[in-house]
Amino acid sequence: MDRERKVLEKVRRGRLYTESEASFQAARRRADLIFDYNHTRPSDEGRRRELLEAMLGSVGARTVLLAPFHAAFGSNVHIGDDFFGNVNLTCVDDVEIRIGNGVMIAPSVTLTTTGHPVHPGLREDFRRFSEPIVIEDRVWIGSNVVVLPGVTIGYGSVIGAGSVVSRDVPAMTVAVGVPCRVVRPITDDDLATRVDGSTLT
C-alpha cells in the first residue's frame, strides 16, 4: 500500500513513472465496456446510457457521445450536462479529464493527459508523466485537435480545427494553430456572424 501511495504521489506531482509502477491501476480500465459501447446500436439509447455511466468516471444529463470512442481507462473521464462528442474522440486518461457543461467536440479529437520524456534512455518500461486536462463549460473544439497534458481550456472558447493545444487557453477566445495561439477574443459582435465572419442574416 505504501508503494502504491508513493507512485500515486509521483503521478500527482507530474513526475516520471513507469508502466510497472502503475500496474496496480489496471483494474480501473474499462476496455470491455468501451468495446461494448462501440458495438451497441445507436437506437438502443437505454443500453448506451447504461454503458456510459459504467465506463466513465461521471456523466451528466443529455450526453451524446458518438461511436467509436476510445480511452485508456474511461474511468478518469468526467463529462458534464449537454455534451456532444463526435466520432473518434480519444481520451488518454491516465489521470483525470474533466469536461464541463455544454461542450461540443468535433470528429477525431485527442485529449491526452500523458507524455513521455524526450531522451530514449528515460523511456524504458514506457516511462511517462501525466497531468490532468480541464475543458470548461461551453467550449467548442474543432476537428482533429490534440490537447496535451496539463491544459485548461477556458469557458466559451473555440479551438480551431487541426490545432495542437500545449498551453492554457483563456476564456472567451478563439485559438488556432500548431502550436495553438489565441487569435482574438469572442465578443458580442460574434452574435451576428458565423465562425468565418459572414453574417447570419
C-alpha positions as CSV (number, residue, x, y, z in Angstrom):
1,M,0.0,0.0,0.0
2,D,2.8,2.4,0.8
3,R,4.4,1.7,-2.6
4,E,1.1,2.4,-4.3
5,R,0.7,5.7,-2.4
6,K,4.2,6.7,-3.4
7,V,3.5,6.1,-7.1
8,L,0.2,8.0,-6.9
9,E,2.0,10.9,-5.3
10,K,4.6,10.8,-8.1
11,V,1.9,10.8,-10.7
12,R,0.0,13.7,-8.9
13,R,3.2,15.8,-8.9
14,G,3.8,15.3,-12.7
15,R,6.9,13.2,-12.1
16,L,8.0,10.3,-14.3
17,Y,6.7,6.9,-13.6
18,T,6.8,3.5,-15.3
19,E,4.2,1.0,-16.6
20,S,5.3,-1.5,-14.0
21,E,4.9,1.1,-11.2
22,A,1.4,1.9,-12.3
23,S,0.3,-1.6,-13.0
24,F,-1.9,-1.7,-9.8
25,Q,-4.3,0.7,-11.6
26,A,-5.1,-1.7,-14.3
27,A,-8.4,-2.7,-12.6
28,R,-9.7,0.8,-13.3
29,R,-9.5,0.3,-17.1
30,R,-12.9,0.0,-18.8
31,A,-11.8,-1.6,-22.1
32,D,-14.5,-4.2,-22.3
33,L,-17.3,-1.6,-21.5
34,I,-15.9,0.7,-24.1
35,F,-15.8,-2.1,-26.7
36,D,-19.5,-2.9,-25.8
37,Y,-20.4,0.8,-26.2
38,N,-18.8,1.0,-29.6
39,H,-20.7,-2.1,-30.8
40,T,-24.1,-1.0,-29.4
41,R,-26.8,0.1,-31.9
42,P,-27.3,3.9,-32.0
43,S,-31.1,3.3,-31.5
44,D,-30.5,1.4,-28.2
45,E,-30.4,4.6,-26.1
46,G,-31.1,2.9,-22.8
47,R,-28.2,0.4,-23.1
48,R,-25.9,3.2,-24.4
49,R,-26.7,5.3,-21.4
50,E,-26.1,2.4,-19.0
51,L,-22.7,1.7,-20.6
52,L,-21.8,5.4,-20.4
53,E,-22.5,5.5,-16.7
54,A,-20.5,2.3,-16.1
55,M,-17.4,3.2,-18.2
56,L,-16.9,6.9,-17.4
57,G,-16.0,8.4,-14.0
58,S,-19.1,10.6,-14.2
59,V,-21.5,11.7,-16.9
60,G,-24.2,14.4,-16.9
61,A,-27.6,14.6,-18.5
62,R,-28.4,14.8,-22.2
63,T,-25.0,13.4,-23.2
64,V,-24.4,12.4,-26.8
65,L,-21.1,10.5,-27.5
66,L,-20.9,9.0,-31.0
67,A,-19.1,5.8,-31.5
68,P,-16.3,4.9,-31.9
69,F,-15.0,6.3,-28.6
70,H,-11.5,5.4,-27.3
71,A,-10.0,5.7,-23.8
72,A,-7.0,4.4,-21.9
73,F,-9.1,4.0,-18.8
74,G,-12.5,5.6,-19.3
75,S,-13.0,5.8,-15.5
76,N,-10.9,9.0,-15.4
77,V,-13.1,10.9,-17.8
78,H,-15.8,13.2,-16.3
79,I,-18.4,14.8,-18.6
80,G,-21.0,17.4,-17.7
81,D,-24.5,18.1,-19.0
82,D,-25.5,18.7,-22.6
83,F,-22.2,17.3,-24.0
84,F,-21.8,16.4,-27.7
85,G,-18.8,14.3,-28.7
86,N,-18.5,13.3,-32.3
87,V,-16.8,10.2,-33.7
88,N,-13.3,9.1,-32.8
89,L,-12.9,11.0,-29.6
90,T,-9.8,9.6,-27.9
91,C,-9.1,10.2,-24.2
92,V,-5.7,9.2,-22.9
93,D,-6.9,9.5,-19.4
94,D,-4.1,8.1,-17.2
95,V,-5.2,10.9,-14.9
96,E,-8.5,13.0,-14.9
97,I,-10.0,14.7,-17.9
98,R,-12.8,17.0,-16.7
99,I,-15.2,18.3,-19.4
100,G,-17.8,20.9,-18.4
101,N,-21.4,21.6,-19.4
102,G,-22.5,22.4,-22.9
103,V,-19.2,21.3,-24.5
104,M,-19.0,20.3,-28.2
105,I,-16.2,18.2,-29.6
106,A,-15.9,17.6,-33.4
107,P,-14.6,14.4,-35.0
108,S,-11.2,12.9,-34.4
109,V,-10.1,14.9,-31.3
110,T,-7.5,13.6,-28.9
111,L,-7.3,14.6,-25.3
112,T,-4.1,13.2,-23.8
113,T,-3.0,13.6,-20.2
114,T,0.2,11.7,-20.8
115,G,3.5,12.4,-22.4
116,H,6.9,10.8,-22.5
117,P,10.5,12.1,-21.9
118,V,12.5,13.2,-24.9
119,H,15.6,11.1,-24.2
120,P,15.2,7.5,-25.2
121,G,17.2,6.4,-22.1
122,L,14.3,7.6,-20.0
123,R,11.6,5.8,-21.9
124,E,12.3,2.2,-20.8
125,D,9.3,0.4,-19.3
126,F,7.1,3.1,-21.0
127,R,8.2,5.8,-18.5
128,R,5.8,8.8,-18.7
129,F,4.3,11.7,-16.9
130,S,0.6,12.6,-16.6
131,E,-1.2,15.9,-15.9
132,P,-4.9,16.5,-15.9
133,I,-6.9,18.3,-18.6
134,V,-9.8,20.6,-17.8
135,I,-12.3,21.8,-20.5
136,E,-14.6,24.4,-19.0
137,D,-18.3,25.0,-19.9
138,R,-19.5,25.8,-23.4
139,V,-16.2,25.2,-25.2
140,W,-16.2,24.1,-28.8
141,I,-13.2,22.1,-30.1
142,G,-12.8,21.6,-33.9
143,S,-11.9,18.5,-35.8
144,N,-8.5,16.8,-35.4
145,V,-7.5,18.9,-32.4
146,V,-4.9,17.5,-30.0
147,V,-5.0,18.7,-26.4
148,L,-1.8,18.0,-24.5
149,P,-1.1,17.2,-20.8
150,G,-2.0,19.8,-18.1
151,V,-4.0,22.1,-20.4
152,T,-7.1,24.1,-19.2
153,I,-9.4,25.5,-21.9
154,G,-11.4,28.4,-20.5
155,Y,-15.2,29.0,-20.6
156,G,-16.8,29.5,-24.0
157,S,-13.6,29.3,-26.0
158,V,-13.3,27.9,-29.6
159,I,-10.3,25.8,-30.7
160,G,-9.8,25.8,-34.4
161,A,-9.6,22.6,-36.4
162,G,-6.2,20.9,-36.6
163,S,-4.7,22.8,-33.6
164,V,-2.3,21.4,-31.1
165,V,-3.1,22.8,-27.7
166,S,0.0,22.8,-25.5
167,R,-0.8,25.7,-23.2
168,D,-3.9,27.0,-21.3
169,V,-6.4,28.9,-23.4
170,P,-8.2,31.8,-21.7
171,A,-12.0,32.1,-21.5
172,M,-14.0,33.6,-24.4
173,T,-11.2,33.5,-27.0
174,V,-10.7,31.9,-30.4
175,A,-7.4,29.9,-30.6
176,V,-5.9,28.1,-33.6
177,G,-2.7,26.7,-34.9
178,V,0.3,24.5,-34.2
179,P,1.1,25.4,-31.6
180,C,-2.3,26.7,-30.7
181,R,-2.4,30.5,-30.0
182,V,-5.2,33.0,-29.2
183,V,-6.1,35.0,-32.3
184,R,-8.9,37.1,-30.9
185,P,-11.5,37.5,-28.2
186,I,-15.1,36.4,-28.6
187,T,-17.3,39.5,-28.3
188,D,-21.0,40.4,-28.8
189,D,-20.2,41.1,-32.5
190,D,-20.0,37.3,-32.8
191,L,-23.7,37.0,-32.0
192,A,-24.4,38.2,-35.6
193,T,-21.7,36.2,-37.5
194,R,-20.6,32.7,-38.4
195,V,-17.2,31.4,-37.5
196,D,-15.8,32.7,-40.8
197,G,-17.1,36.2,-40.2
198,S,-20.1,36.1,-42.7
199,T,-23.4,37.4,-41.3
200,L,-26.1,35.1,-40.1
201,T,-28.9,37.1,-41.8
